[in-house]
Amino acid sequence: MITKQAIHYCLPVLLSFFVLYGLVHGETKSIGFAVPFPDLTFKHVLSKGEQVYLGIPKKGLFSFREIRGSLFLIEFLSTYCYSCQKQAPIFNEVHALIEKDPKLKGKVKIIGIAAGNSLEEVEHYKKEHAIPYPVLPDSKFDAHNAVGSPRTPFTIWVRKDSQGKGMVVSTHLGLIESAQRAIEETKAVLQYDFALLKPKKGSIYEGDALKPPLSEEELVIKAKQGMETSGGKVLEVKKIVLKDGDPIYMGKVDFRSHQKNLFAKLATRRAICDVCHDTFFFYTFDSEGKVVDIVPIQLTKIDNLDWTEEDIKNLKNRVVGRSIFKPFTFDPKVDSISGATITAVLIFDSLDKTKEVYEKIKKEGYIRK
């Protein structure tokens, strides 16, 4: 026998499923219904208006759990993403509709999180698009990684319980084409009996596995290519798998007077924007932590065109020879590649994390100093 309580629980869940099925496109693994939302921490000094809106006192560090509200529309975006820019006026309208509705105002909050963007980039974006709600910079992709590294725009509806813990009640991958559609979903998820939603394990966003467009034999050739630019003779290249499952290509290189090992890491990064191609490249470094070379596999820019030789040369001029132990902070004024800023951001972020890879290799005995 189906009870009234069971119907009350099942209908919202089914409604959410069909809404999400119709909204999400491109990938099929992006739904994280009833998955707990992480208690993200933000290092950002809010303006007076943002403090009032979020209910946060003036301070430079705060967590998601501290923000006041019952339901949150959290929009992961990139300031360089075309769909995000197109969605900006739509979300401005959503914000206005929420603030005009006495049943939603104060209860529902919109927050933007800018994946890979600095405060300066965020401030320019907010000014250009007249964004009335907080957009928080996530320059190191910490928040973005915590929810599964989604393509953008990616919107998550998060309900909070009485302890301030968040739970995902809906998601949307890609552009939301109208404010009314977003408001309808917002009102729908507010009807859920929160006490009946049981948390489950899983990812908020789980995109398709990233696969480089080359065979293993071709990848070895590319790894060797990066090592040859060192000026030595590559005697052998072998793939090693670290204890955490991370693969590395290690090469023995002869420099006549001595031999030493070089290391090539295959960087595989999901595109930040929903219409961009994924990024694949090798970066080579030595046992002293110096970047030896960058070997492109799939680097694209606007209209998903391949990088030119000049683009690659400009990138190498910026990064080859630098130490992985010093920050690779992306500066759009000097580090952008024409029409390929998003890809360049991913490259710099990968290089910035190389010191962690280096320490794993050293700990497992492949680097002896």
C-alpha positions as a printed Julia matrix, in Angstrom:
369×3 Matrix{Float64}:
  0.0    0.0     0.0
  1.38   3.43   -0.96
  0.96   5.91    1.85
  0.39   9.63    1.5
  3.8   10.16    3.11
  5.49   7.98    0.47
  3.82   9.91   -2.33
  4.89  13.17   -0.72
  8.49  11.94   -0.72
  8.57  10.3    -4.15
  6.95  13.05   -6.19
  9.66  15.67   -5.52
 12.37  13.11   -6.22
 10.75  12.1    -9.52
 10.11  15.74  -10.39
 13.74  16.56   -9.78
 14.82  13.61  -11.94
 12.73  14.65  -14.92
 13.68  18.31  -14.59
 17.34  17.41  -14.42
 17.04  14.95  -17.3
 15.64  17.69  -19.47
 18.1   20.35  -18.34
 21.42  18.58  -18.31
 23.09  18.04  -21.66
 26.44  16.85  -22.96
 27.4   14.5   -20.14
 25.25  11.96  -18.36
 26.87  11.71  -14.93
 26.37  15.18  -13.47
 23.44  14.57  -11.1
 24.35  14.52   -7.4
 20.89  14.45   -5.84
 20.92  14.12   -2.01
 24.73  14.22   -1.91
 26.08  16.36    0.96
 27.49  19.7    -0.15
 31.05  20.36    1.12
 31.63  23.06    3.71
 33.7   25.22    1.37
 36.01  27.85    2.84
 36.53  31.2     1.14
 39.37  33.67    1.62
 37.68  36.83    0.47
 36.84  40.16    2.07
 33.19  40.85    1.28
 31.79  44.27    0.5
 29.31  45.76    2.97
 26.4   44.81    0.71
 27.7   41.24    0.34
 28.11  40.94    4.11
 24.47  41.92    4.63
 23.24  39.64    1.83
 25.11  36.57    3.1
 24.8   37.38    6.8
 28.57  37.22    7.26
 30.48  39.68    9.5
 33.45  41.53    8.05
 36.32  39.05    7.91
 38.64  37.57    5.34
 37.86  33.9     5.94
 34.42  32.29    6.13
 32.8   28.96    5.33
 29.68  27.97    3.45
 28.06  26.77    6.68
 28.23  30.3     8.09
 26.17  31.81    5.26
 22.57  32.46    6.24
 19.74  31.09    4.17
 17.68  27.98    3.51
 18.33  27.42   -0.19
 21.31  28.42   -2.31
 21.73  28.66   -6.06
 25.46  28.15   -6.43
 26.69  28.94   -9.91
 30.13  27.67  -10.87
 31.41  29.85  -13.68
 34.46  31.1   -15.52
 34.7   34.76  -16.36
 35.99  33.74  -19.83
 33.22  31.21  -20.5
 30.82  32.37  -23.24
 27.84  30.49  -21.79
 28.55  31.97  -18.35
 28.59  35.47  -19.85
 25.32  34.71  -21.64
 23.79  33.44  -18.4
 24.8   36.53  -16.38
 21.76  38.68  -17.3
 19.48  35.68  -16.74
 20.79  35.19  -13.21
 20.55  38.93  -12.62
 16.85  38.56  -13.39
 16.6   35.49  -11.14
 18.12  37.53   -8.31
 15.64  40.37   -8.89
 12.68  37.97   -8.89
 13.84  36.38   -5.64
 14.31  39.74   -3.94
 10.81  40.86   -5.0
  9.11  37.7    -3.73
  8.42  37.85    0.05
  8.32  34.04    0.16
 11.83  33.78   -1.29
 13.64  36.93   -0.16
 16.1   36.22    2.64
 15.51  32.5     2.32
 17.05  31.95   -1.15
 20.53  33.25   -1.98
 22.56  33.22   -5.21
 26.34  32.8    -5.03
 28.76  32.67   -7.95
 32.07  30.79   -7.66
 34.58  31.7   -10.37
 36.75  28.65  -11.11
 40.35  29.56  -11.82
 39.72  33.31  -11.67
 41.45  35.93   -9.55
 39.75  38.68   -7.56
 40.7   41.2   -10.26
 39.09  39.07  -12.98
 35.96  38.59  -10.85
 35.63  42.32  -10.12
 35.9   43.11  -13.84
 33.29  40.45  -14.65
 30.86  41.74  -12.01
 31.22  45.3   -13.23
 30.9   44.39  -16.91
 27.72  42.35  -16.35
 26.31  44.37  -13.41
 26.18  41.31  -11.16
 24.19  42.16   -7.97
 25.05  39.0    -5.97
 28.4   37.79   -4.59
 30.83  36.12   -6.98
 33.74  34.55   -5.11
 37.15  33.93   -6.74
 38.4   30.34   -6.74
 41.81  30.94   -8.28
 43.31  27.58   -7.22
 40.2   25.57   -8.2
 39.75  24.41   -4.59
 35.96  24.79   -4.52
 35.68  23.65   -8.15
 37.61  20.43   -7.41
 35.56  19.82   -4.26
 32.36  19.43   -6.3
 33.93  17.29   -9.05
 35.54  19.82  -11.46
 32.41  20.52  -13.52
 32.24  22.23  -16.86
 30.7   25.66  -16.53
 28.19  27.08  -16.11
 27.13  24.52  -13.53
 24.38  25.42  -11.08
 23.72  23.55   -7.85
 20.63  24.01   -5.69
 21.65  23.37   -2.07
 19.27  23.09    0.89
 20.54  23.66    4.42
 19.41  21.85    7.56
 19.14  23.35   11.05
 22.85  22.62   11.71
 23.89  24.49    8.58
 24.83  21.34    6.64
 24.06  21.51    2.93
 22.51  18.89    0.68
 22.25  18.97   -3.11
 18.63  18.93   -4.23
 19.15  19.72   -7.93
 21.85  20.47  -10.48
 21.99  21.96  -13.95
 24.86  21.61  -16.41
 25.12  24.34  -19.02
 23.18  27.47  -19.8
 19.81  28.0   -18.13
 17.88  29.68  -20.9
 15.35  31.65  -18.85
 14.98  33.15  -15.39
 11.5   31.65  -15.13
 12.87  28.14  -15.54
 15.37  28.72  -12.73
 12.66  30.17  -10.48
 10.36  27.21  -11.15
 13.09  24.78  -10.13
 13.86  26.9    -7.06
 10.25  26.81   -5.9
 10.01  23.08   -6.62
 13.0   22.1    -4.47
 11.73  24.28   -1.62
  8.69  22.0    -1.43
 10.76  18.93   -0.59
 10.27  17.5     2.9
 13.87  17.96    3.94
 13.55  15.53    6.85
 12.79  12.7     4.42
 15.82  13.3     2.19
 18.48  10.82    3.25
 22.09  11.75    2.42
 23.9    9.39    0.08
 27.5    8.95   -0.93
 28.7   10.05   -4.33
 29.97  12.97   -6.34
 28.04  16.13   -7.04
 29.47  16.15  -10.56
 31.01  13.12  -12.21
 31.85  13.78  -15.82
 32.94  11.22  -18.36
 36.47   9.88  -17.91
 39.13  11.91  -19.68
 40.95   9.99  -22.38
 43.85  11.5   -24.33
 43.46  11.23  -28.12
 46.63   9.11  -28.45
 47.56   5.48  -27.95
 49.98   4.45  -25.2
 52.75   4.02  -27.77
 52.15   7.55  -29.05
 52.16   8.92  -25.49
 55.59   7.38  -24.86
 56.87   9.09  -28.02
 55.49  12.43  -26.79
 57.07  11.92  -23.36
 60.41  11.16  -25.01
 60.06  14.27  -27.18
 59.88  16.49  -24.09
 62.95  14.83  -22.61
 65.02  15.25  -25.8
 64.79  19.04  -25.57
 67.12  18.81  -22.56
 70.01  18.28  -25.0
 70.79  14.76  -23.8
 70.24  11.4   -25.45
 67.19   9.56  -24.15
 68.28   5.97  -23.51
 64.92   4.64  -22.35
 61.47   5.77  -21.25
 59.26   3.74  -18.98
 55.9    4.35  -17.42
 55.75   4.01  -13.66
 52.61   4.03  -11.55
 52.88   5.61   -8.12
 51.24   4.08   -5.07
 48.22   6.36   -5.4
 47.72   5.22   -9.01
 49.18   8.37  -10.58
 51.17   7.47  -13.75
 54.51   9.12  -14.53
 56.9    8.63  -17.45
 60.53   8.37  -16.36
 63.4    8.62  -18.79
 67.09   7.84  -18.43
 68.99  10.56  -20.29
 72.69  10.55  -21.2
 74.47  13.91  -21.11
 77.89  12.37  -22.0
 79.52  13.48  -18.75
 76.69  12.04  -16.68
 73.28  10.45  -16.77
 70.14  11.52  -14.95
 66.44  10.86  -14.87
 63.85  13.19  -16.31
 60.13  12.95  -15.61
 57.14  13.63  -17.85
 53.65  14.04  -16.43
 50.59  13.75  -18.63
 48.22  16.52  -17.6
 44.57  15.74  -18.33
 42.18  18.57  -17.5
 38.47  18.76  -18.16
 37.48  21.93  -19.98
 36.13  24.61  -17.66
 33.54  25.85  -20.14
 30.71  23.72  -21.53
 31.62  24.19  -25.2
 35.41  23.83  -24.95
 37.59  20.81  -25.63
 39.46  19.07  -22.83
 43.14  19.84  -22.33
 45.98  17.3   -22.64
 49.7   18.0   -22.56
 52.99  16.67  -21.18
 55.2   18.73  -18.94
 58.76  17.54  -18.36
 60.86  18.33  -15.31
 64.19  17.21  -13.88
 65.3   15.94  -10.47
 66.11  19.52   -9.42
 62.51  20.58  -10.1
 63.14  22.66  -13.23
 60.57  22.65  -16.03
 62.31  21.25  -19.12
 59.55  21.37  -21.74
 55.84  21.49  -22.54
 54.61  19.09  -25.23
 51.06  19.74  -26.46
 48.68  16.9   -27.2
 45.37  18.76  -27.32
 45.47  22.5   -26.67
 42.63  24.52  -28.12
 41.39  28.1   -28.07
 38.32  30.04  -29.2
 36.14  28.08  -31.68
 38.12  25.02  -30.48
 40.96  25.75  -32.91
 44.34  24.17  -32.19
 47.09  26.33  -30.75
 49.52  27.64  -33.31
 53.28  27.16  -33.16
 53.53  30.79  -32.07
 51.06  30.17  -29.23
 53.11  27.21  -28.0
 56.34  29.2   -28.29
 54.87  32.01  -26.19
 53.79  29.55  -23.52
 57.2   27.9   -23.37
 58.87  31.29  -23.03
 56.76  31.86  -19.91
 57.27  28.51  -18.16
 60.3   26.52  -19.4
 63.28  26.89  -17.07
 61.19  27.87  -14.06
 61.29  26.0   -10.76
 58.25  23.96   -9.81
 58.87  24.95   -6.18
 57.86  28.54   -6.87
 54.21  29.48   -7.5
 52.86  29.37  -11.05
 50.31  32.1   -10.5
 48.42  32.9   -13.68
 48.5   36.58  -14.67
 46.11  37.28  -17.58
 48.06  40.42  -18.5
 51.17  38.44  -19.46
 50.29  34.74  -19.41
 47.21  34.67  -21.64
 47.48  33.09  -25.08
 45.34  34.93  -27.63
 41.9   33.28  -27.64
 43.04  30.56  -25.24
 42.93  32.09  -21.77
 40.93  29.24  -20.22
 43.38  26.61  -21.49
 46.34  28.69  -20.32
 44.78  28.89  -16.84
 44.57  25.09  -16.7
 48.2   24.73  -17.78
 49.44  27.12  -15.11
 47.32  25.42  -12.46
 48.72  22.02  -13.43
 52.28  23.35  -13.21
 51.5   24.93   -9.85
 50.61  21.47   -8.52
 53.75  19.79   -9.89
 55.6   20.13   -6.58
 53.08  17.69   -5.08
 53.85  15.2    -7.88
 57.58  15.73   -7.32
 57.29  14.95   -3.6
 55.45  11.69   -4.34
 58.14  10.63   -6.83
 60.87  11.48   -4.34
 59.14   9.67   -1.48
 58.9    6.49   -3.57
 62.64   6.56   -4.31
 62.71   7.64   -7.96
 64.53  10.85   -7.08
 67.66  10.58   -4.97
 69.4   13.77   -3.89
